[in-house]
Amino acid sequence: MICKLHSCGCYQQLPFLFSTIGAGAVFLIFAIMMVFQLLFVIFIMPETKGNF
């Protein structure tokens, strides 16, 4: 239930973000978050630590 509410909230905020900071900035923020997540997986997660 919480996941559905969170998804609904993100879905409702996306048009607001596009109109205020622009689509490019929104996707840049998303891309930066993905890079941090990749670094977390490579260096912290025990299943993948040192395998790359």
C-alpha positions as CSV (number, residue, x, y, z in Angstrom):
1,M,0.0,0.0,0.0
2,I,2.8,2.4,0.9
3,C,4.5,1.7,-2.4
4,K,1.4,2.5,-4.3
5,L,1.0,5.8,-2.5
6,H,4.6,6.7,-3.1
7,S,4.2,6.0,-6.8
8,C,1.1,8.1,-7.0
9,G,2.9,11.0,-5.3
10,C,5.8,10.8,-7.7
11,Y,3.5,10.5,-10.7
12,Q,1.6,13.7,-9.5
13,Q,4.9,15.7,-9.0
14,L,6.5,14.9,-12.3
15,P,4.5,17.4,-14.4
16,F,5.2,20.1,-11.8
17,L,9.0,19.3,-12.0
18,F,8.9,19.4,-15.8
19,S,7.2,22.8,-15.8
20,T,9.5,24.4,-13.1
21,I,13.0,23.0,-13.7
22,G,12.6,21.4,-17.2
23,A,12.7,17.8,-18.4
24,G,16.4,17.8,-19.0
25,A,17.1,18.7,-15.3
26,V,14.7,16.1,-14.1
27,F,16.4,13.4,-16.1
28,L,19.9,14.7,-15.1
29,I,18.9,14.3,-11.5
30,F,17.6,10.8,-12.2
31,A,20.9,9.9,-14.1
32,I,23.0,11.2,-11.2
33,M,21.0,9.1,-8.7
34,M,21.5,6.0,-11.0
35,V,25.3,6.6,-11.0
36,F,25.3,6.7,-7.2
37,Q,23.3,3.5,-7.0
38,L,25.7,1.8,-9.4
39,L,28.7,2.8,-7.2
40,F,26.8,1.6,-4.1
41,V,26.2,-1.8,-5.7
42,I,29.8,-2.2,-7.0
43,F,31.6,-1.2,-3.8
44,I,29.1,-2.0,-0.9
45,M,26.9,-4.9,-1.9
46,P,28.7,-8.1,-0.8
47,E,27.5,-10.1,-3.9
48,T,29.2,-7.8,-6.3
49,K,32.0,-6.3,-4.2
50,G,35.2,-6.5,-6.3
51,N,33.7,-8.5,-9.1
52,F,33.8,-5.7,-11.7
